């Protein structure tokens, strides 16, 4: 089912572009003033250095400042800053955010909205999979797993149900699909218990009881091993097929997110005020406390496995930043990748690792940062409206279920 409005007549592409382009963004004027102040200050600092005068040099410098200011204003969403990038980091002449929901890199996005999960192709084509929630990709993006009440569902990317599993004991949540390309397993929570079922809906079992309400993380290599948190904040790695515990950490802060590196050498446990980094044998590599006043949010491991992008939010100032976490040591980089007013709800790397998606509810935008080559920022606006299937407005900002997969176009 493709996305369109719910007003009886489907607007053509030109009307949609006009409506979205002309919709004012909150804080536009303030963003312009901030952009001018930033560029003017940068120019003043540069002007303090001695330089050899050339004919027309002042006119050229003023023209450069004006061009840089236009570049900053053109693509920086209201209340945002991007590292130390000025000038070449932006693409002058563009609107503040593009209303056309195409992706800057290959692969497909899985998006969880009030209406249900959507699959978004690189060219912006999208499909609603049905009235499900908590959708996640299978390995290689061949299928999608989702929940509906007490039902676990495996779906084709076109929305066709592959299989369904119902049961007693509470609603299904936090499904995660892992394993090899053929022999796969699905883990999910039902109430406080952790369940596992084969990718073809066979061989169902309860793996653990009284676990924390956080999505489990499949180890990318080796036997079907699953990391989860128990109620005491201990991280456990267990074999899904034998129920054998491979290792268990000491108690700690109950995590909100667990993530493996692609080579399975590191496991990150993100809690509100700190991070723990484990090696593949369960040894604590680093415990990383956050600076006073900051809270950890979303985290996305880069496909290289060497770094991760991490959101840190200051509740007092209601401002967030994205920083780099080095996964060999647990060290946090000094330089911000991106910062802005409000909270960044999700992060996702493109399959090739060239672009980072930052979901920004307060701005109703997705911001894409290019991480290599010439720096670039691309912002997509009107995200809530795009995934508002009813077309009545007021839809919640959607969450990103994953950007998958290399070669999936």
C-alpha positions in Angstrom: 0.0 0.0 0.0 1.6 3.2 -1.1 1.5 6.4 0.9 -1.1 9.1 0.0 -3.4 11.5 1.8 -6.8 10.6 3.2 -8.9 13.6 1.8 -10.6 11.7 -1.0 -8.4 12.9 -3.8 -4.8 12.1 -4.1 -2.7 15.3 -4.6 -0.3 15.2 -7.5 3.5 15.5 -6.9 3.6 19.2 -7.7 0.9 20.0 -5.1 2.6 17.9 -2.5 6.0 19.6 -3.1 4.3 23.0 -2.9 2.4 22.3 0.3 5.5 20.8 2.1 7.9 23.5 0.8 5.7 26.4 1.9 5.0 25.0 5.4 7.0 27.2 7.8 9.4 25.5 10.2 9.4 26.6 13.8 12.4 28.7 14.6 13.4 29.5 10.9 14.1 33.1 11.6 16.1 32.3 14.7 18.1 29.7 12.8 19.0 32.2 10.1 20.2 34.7 12.7 22.2 32.0 14.5 23.8 30.9 11.1 24.8 34.5 10.3 26.3 35.0 13.7 28.3 31.8 13.4 29.7 32.6 10.0 30.4 36.3 10.9 32.3 35.3 14.0 34.3 32.8 11.9 35.2 35.5 9.4 36.2 37.9 12.2 38.5 35.4 13.7 40.1 34.7 10.3 40.4 38.4 9.6 42.6 38.8 12.7 45.4 36.9 11.0 47.8 39.0 9.0 47.4 38.6 5.2 48.8 40.2 2.1 46.3 42.6 0.5 45.2 42.0 -3.1 43.1 44.2 -5.3 39.4 43.4 -4.6 40.3 41.3 -1.6 37.8 42.9 0.7 34.9 42.4 -1.8 35.9 38.8 -2.3 36.0 38.2 1.4 32.6 39.7 2.0 31.2 37.7 -0.9 32.7 34.5 0.7 31.1 35.3 4.0 27.7 35.9 2.4 28.0 32.6 0.5 29.0 30.7 3.6 26.1 32.2 5.5 23.7 31.1 2.8 25.2 27.7 3.0 24.8 27.4 6.7 21.2 28.8 6.7 20.2 26.7 3.7 20.7 23.3 5.3 21.1 23.7 9.0 17.7 22.9 10.7 16.6 25.3 13.4 18.7 25.0 16.5 21.3 22.7 15.0 25.1 22.8 14.8 27.3 20.4 13.0 30.8 20.0 14.4 33.2 22.6 13.1 31.9 22.3 9.5 31.5 25.6 7.7 31.1 26.2 4.0 31.9 22.9 2.3 29.9 21.0 4.8 26.7 22.5 3.2 25.1 22.7 -0.2 24.1 26.3 -0.8 20.8 27.0 -2.5 18.8 24.1 -1.1 15.7 24.4 1.1 16.2 23.9 4.8 14.9 20.4 4.5 13.8 18.3 1.5 10.2 17.2 1.6 10.8 14.3 -0.8 11.6 11.2 1.2 14.4 9.6 -0.9 17.4 8.1 0.8 21.0 9.4 0.2 22.4 5.8 0.1 21.4 2.3 -0.8 19.3 -0.1 1.2 15.8 0.2 2.7 14.5 1.7 5.8 12.1 0.0 8.2 9.9 2.6 10.0 7.5 2.0 12.9 4.6 4.5 12.9 1.2 4.7 14.6 -0.3 3.1 11.5 2.2 0.3 11.5 5.6 -0.5 10.0 6.6 0.9 6.6 9.3 -0.2 4.2 10.9 2.8 2.5 13.0 2.3 -0.7 15.9 4.5 -1.7 13.8 6.4 -4.2 11.2 7.2 -1.5 8.6 4.6 -2.6 7.0 3.3 0.6 4.7 0.5 1.6 2.6 0.0 4.8 2.9 -3.6 6.0 -0.2 -3.6 8.2 -1.4 -2.8 11.7 1.7 -4.2 13.5 4.3 -2.7 15.9 7.9 -3.3 17.0 9.0 -4.3 13.5 12.6 -5.4 12.9 14.5 -6.8 9.9 15.6 -10.4 9.5 19.2 -11.1 8.5 19.9 -9.7 5.0 16.4 -8.0 5.1 14.6 -10.8 3.5 11.7 -10.7 6.0 10.3 -8.5 8.8 9.3 -9.7 12.2 6.6 -7.7 14.1 4.0 -8.0 16.9 0.3 -7.4 17.3 -1.1 -7.9 20.8 -0.2 -11.5 21.7 0.8 -12.4 18.2 4.2 -12.7 16.6 4.2 -12.3 12.9 6.8 -12.9 10.1 6.2 -10.8 7.1 7.4 -10.4 3.5 8.7 -6.9 2.7 5.5 -6.4 0.7 3.3 -7.0 3.8 2.3 -10.6 3.1 2.3 -12.7 6.3 4.8 -15.6 6.2 3.7 -17.1 9.5 2.0 -16.2 12.8 2.4 -17.4 16.3 0.0 -16.7 19.2 0.2 -17.6 22.8 -0.8 -16.8 26.4 1.1 -14.9 29.0 1.0 -11.2 27.9 1.6 -9.2 24.8 4.6 -9.8 22.5 7.3 -7.1 22.3 10.9 -6.4 21.4 11.3 -9.0 18.6 14.8 -9.6 17.2 15.7 -11.8 14.3 19.2 -13.2 14.0 21.4 -16.1 12.8 22.8 -17.0 9.4 21.2 -16.4 6.1 19.3 -19.7 6.2 19.3 -21.1 9.7 17.8 -18.3 11.7 16.1 -17.7 15.1 13.6 -15.1 16.4 13.8 -13.9 20.0 11.0 -11.9 21.6 9.5 -11.0 25.0 6.2 -12.2 26.2 5.5 -10.5 29.5 8.8 -10.9 31.5 9.9 -14.1 29.7 12.3 -14.4 26.8 11.1 -16.7 24.0 13.0 -18.1 21.0 11.5 -19.7 17.9 13.2 -20.9 14.6 12.9 -18.7 11.6 10.3 -21.1 10.0 8.1 -20.9 13.2 9.3 -24.3 14.5 11.1 -25.4 17.7 9.7 -22.8 20.1 11.1 -22.5 23.6 11.3 -20.2 26.7 15.0 -19.2 27.0 14.8 -17.2 30.3 12.4 -15.8 32.8 12.2 -12.5 34.7 14.2 -10.6 32.1 14.5 -6.8 31.6 12.3 -5.1 29.0 15.1 -4.5 26.5 15.4 -5.9 23.0 17.8 -8.9 23.1 20.8 -8.9 20.7 21.9 -11.8 18.6 25.6 -12.4 18.4 26.5 -12.1 14.7 28.8 -15.1 14.4 29.1 -18.7 15.6 26.3 -20.6 17.3 22.9 -19.1 17.9 23.9 -17.0 21.0 21.7 -14.3 22.4 22.6 -11.4 24.8 19.9 -10.1 27.1 19.6 -8.4 30.5 18.1 -9.8 33.6 16.1 -7.9 36.2 19.3 -7.0 38.1 21.1 -5.5 35.1 23.3 -8.4 34.5 24.1 -9.1 30.9 23.8 -12.7 29.9 24.9 -14.5 26.8 23.1 -17.8 26.3 23.0 -20.5 23.5 19.5 -20.3 22.2 19.3 -24.0 21.1 20.7 -25.6 24.3 19.8 -22.8 26.9 23.4 -23.0 28.1 24.7 -19.8 29.7 28.0 -18.8 28.0 28.7 -15.9 30.4 27.0 -13.6 32.8 28.3 -10.1 33.9 28.2 -8.6 37.3 25.0 -6.6 38.2 24.9 -3.1 36.8 22.6 -0.4 35.6 19.7 -1.9 33.7 20.3 -1.2 30.0 18.0 0.4 27.5 19.9 -1.0 24.5 22.2 -3.8 23.7 24.3 -3.8 20.5 27.0 -6.1 19.0 29.8 -5.1 16.7 29.5 -6.9 13.3 32.6 -9.1 14.1 31.1 -10.0 17.5 34.2 -8.8 19.4 32.3 -6.2 21.4 28.9 -5.9 23.1 27.7 -2.4 24.2 25.2 -2.1 27.0 23.7 1.4 27.1 22.1 2.7 30.3 20.7 6.1 31.1 23.8 7.4 32.9 26.6 5.1 31.7 27.8 2.5 29.1 29.4 -0.8 29.6 31.6 -2.4 26.9 32.2 -6.2 27.0 34.4 -8.4 24.9 33.2 -11.7 23.3 34.1 -13.6 26.6 32.0 -11.3 28.8 35.0 -9.4 30.2 34.3 -5.8 31.0 36.5 -3.7 28.6 35.3 -0.3 29.8 32.7 1.3 32.0 32.0 4.8 30.6 30.1 7.2 32.9 28.4 10.1 31.2 29.3 13.7 32.2 27.1 15.1 35.0 23.7 16.2 33.7 23.9 14.1 30.5 21.8 11.0 29.6 22.5 8.4 27.0 20.0 7.8 24.3 20.2 5.9 21.0 23.3 4.2 19.8 24.2 2.9 16.3 27.3 0.8 15.7 29.2 1.6 12.5 29.3 -1.3 10.0 33.1 -1.3 10.4 32.7 -2.2 14.0 35.3 0.2 15.2 33.1 3.1 16.3 29.5 3.9 17.3 27.4 7.0 17.2 25.9 7.9 20.5 23.2 10.4 21.5 23.7 12.3 24.7 20.9 14.6 26.0 21.0 17.3 28.7 17.4 17.3 30.2 18.0 20.7 31.9 18.8 22.5 28.6 16.7 20.2 26.4 19.6 19.9 24.0 21.1 16.8 22.4 24.4 15.9 20.7 25.7 13.0 18.7 29.3 11.9 19.6 31.6 9.1 18.5 32.3 6.1 20.8 35.5 4.2 20.1 34.7 0.6 20.6 38.2 -0.7 21.1 38.6 1.4 24.3 35.3 2.9 25.2 36.7 6.4 24.7 34.3 9.1 23.6 35.5 11.5 20.9 35.9 15.1 21.8 34.1 16.5 18.8 30.4 16.6 18.3 29.1 15.1 15.0 25.8 17.0 15.4 23.9 18.9 18.1 20.4 20.5 18.3 17.5 21.5 20.5 15.3 18.7 21.9 16.0 14.9 21.8 17.3 12.7 19.0 15.2 9.6 19.2 17.0 7.2 16.8 20.2 6.7 15.0 20.9 4.4 12.0 23.9 3.9 9.7 23.4 3.3 6.0 24.5 -0.3 5.0 27.7 1.1 3.4 28.6 3.2 6.5 28.7 6.4 4.5 25.6 8.1 6.0 24.2 8.5 9.6 20.5 9.0 10.0 19.5 11.1 13.0 15.8 11.1 13.9 14.8 14.5 15.3 11.1 14.6 16.6 11.1 18.3 17.7 12.1 19.4 14.2 9.9 16.7 12.6 13.0 15.8 10.5 15.4 13.1 9.6 18.9 14.5 9.3 21.5 12.6 7.2 25.2 13.2 7.8 27.8 11.9 5.3 30.7 10.5 7.3 33.3 10.2 4.6 34.5 12.1 1.6 33.2 15.7 1.3 31.1 16.4 4.4 27.4 16.9 3.6 24.1 17.3 5.5 20.7 16.4 4.0 17.6 17.0 6.0 14.1 15.5 5.2 11.2 17.4 6.8 7.5 16.5 7.5 8.4 13.0 8.6 5.3 12.6 10.9 3.0 13.8 8.1 4.5 11.4 5.6 3.7 8.4 7.8 0.3 9.7 8.9 -1.8 7.1 7.0 -5.1 8.6 8.2 -4.1 12.0 6.9 -5.7 13.9 9.8 -2.5 15.4 11.3 -1.2 15.1 14.8 0.5 11.7 14.2 3.3 10.7 16.5 6.9 10.9 15.2 7.8 7.4 13.9 10.8 5.3 15.1 13.4 3.8 12.8 13.5 0.0 12.9 16.7 -0.3 10.9 18.5 0.6 7.6 19.0 -2.7 5.8 20.9 -4.1 3.9 23.9 -4.0 1.7 22.9 -5.1 -1.8 19.1 -5.0 -1.0 18.1 -2.5 -3.6 
